[in-house]
Structures are given as structure tokens and as C-alpha cells.
Amino acid sequence: MPNERAEKAGSPQGVNAFQRLLDEIRQGSLPPGTRLREADLARRLGISRTPVREAIRLLEADGLVVHVPRVGAAVRSLGYAEVMELYEMRAVLEGTAARFAARAASEIEIAEMEALNAEMAEAGDDWERHYSLNRKFHLTILDAAKNRFLIKSMAALSRTLVILGRSTLTEAQRARTAIEEHARVLNAIRKRDADAAERAMRAHVEAAHRVRMLQLRRSDYPLEDR
């Protein structure tokens, strides 16, 4: 779904183009450094250049696209230090969300988290399904934390994470271990053990970070320091 800011800021065609380009960045079809030529994108998406220009502007507003001298608009790259800092902040924010959820989650919310994790266990090799369910799982914990400022901070961080491309859950072993890690977070939340919930979530994010760094090193991602 297009994000709320995009829906408020853009025309329907521009928002649609924004979402399509956003999905391509997330899936790795538009890797970091890719030049975004309006004419080429308009032809490929089957639309005029105006909504493409609007989509690029929305992506730039979200920090996913930058203007490179003598090149023009291009998908942003993150340096090594930025990736490290991104995951450090994710561990802080999601760990805090798990802590707050242990205190504030309703029984219905906990049951929904358990159902989502169970569906992940049944998703097999459907990595897009894994990604969708995992995203809903984390959003449910965030909602259960009941802190609007935490939600806003996590939304901003999640937009930047898109630059890194495909989810770590495309790794079969990572998908399996993520389900086990979710179960440990859930167990702590159900017991209302805030300390254990935060520790379990931080460990979950740190495990994802390790897999992400392996993915980036194996790929052509421009992981230089800035």
C-alpha cells in the first residue's frame, strides 16, 4: 500500500508510480546507484513523464532517491557506517516496542501475533508471503506498544531500510530462525516480562543484521564508507 504521506502529496497516477518504483527498490530490481531517467521509466510503466516526475519527488522526500551531479536522480546508496547505525537504531526502537507491548498488548493483539507467526511457519518457500507476514507481525507489536512517537520513528527508519533491497527472509535458514526468534519474543510478551521481551527482540534484530551484512558482501552493493 502507498504510504499516507504519498497519498496526501500526490495524484493517483503519481502515487501508483511511486508504489511501483518503491516495490522495485525493495525487491532489488532498482539497486542503489541506479539512474532514474524519466523518459525510460514513463515508457516502461506505460504512463506520461509527469506522474513519473512526481513519483521521483516522493521517493526523494522519503530519502530513497538523491540527485547526483552530472547524473540526475538515482537510487540512494548507504555506506557501511550508515547500515550499522540503521540496525543499531532498529534494535533500540523494536526492542522498546517489544518492552511496551509486554506491558500494554491486549489478549487479542497477542493472539494475532501468534497467528501471524504460525502462518509464517506454514509459508514454505513463498518468500513474498514470508515478507508480508513478517511485516504484519512487527507492525502488530508496534501497534500493541501504544506509543505514537515510537510508531513515527519506526516508520521513518523502515523507509530507509527499503534501500537495502530484498528481505533477509529470502534466505531459507533465516526465515526458519526468524520464526523461532518471534516465538521467544511472543513468549516474553505473553508472560508480561518486559525485560525478556526487549532482549529477545534485540537478539532478533541483531540476527537479521548479521544476515544482511552477509547478503551485502555477497552482492554488488556499494558498501563503502562515506
C-alpha positions, 0 to 999 in steps of 0.5 A: 500500500502507498504510504499516507504521506504519498497519498496526501502529496500526490495524484493517483497516477503519481502515487501508483508510480511511486508504489511501483518504483518503491516495490522495485527498490525493495525487491532489488530490481532498482539497486542503489546507484541506479539512474532514474531517467524519466523518459525510460521509466514513463515508457516502461510503466506505460504512463506520461513523464509527469506522474513519473516526475512526481513519483521521483519527488516522493521517493526523494522526500522519503530519502530513497532517491538523491540527485547526483551531479552530472547524473540526475536522480538515482537510487540512494546508496548507504555506506557501511557506517550508515547500515550499522547505525540503521540496525543499531537504531532498529534494535533500540526502537523494536526492542522498546516496542517489544518492552511496551507491548509486554506491558500494554498488548491486549489478549487479542493483539497477542493472539494475532501475533501468534497467528501471524507467526504460525502462518509464517511457519506454514509459508514454505518457500513463498518468500513474498508471503514470508515478507508480508507476514513478517511485516504484519507481525512487527507492525502488530507489536508496534501497534500493541506498544501504544506509543505514537512517537515510537510508531513515527520513528519506526516508520521513518527508519523502515523507509530507509531500510527499503534501500537495502533491497530484498528481505533477509527472509529470502534466505531459507535458514533465516526465515526458519530462525526468524520464526523461532526468534518471534516465538521467544519474543511472543513468549516474553510478551505473553508472560508480561516480562518486559525485560525478556521481551526487549532482549529477545527482540534485540537478539532478533534484530541483531540476527537479521543484521548479521544476515544482511551484512552477509547478503551485502558482501555477497552482492554488488552493493556499494558498501563503502564508507562515506 
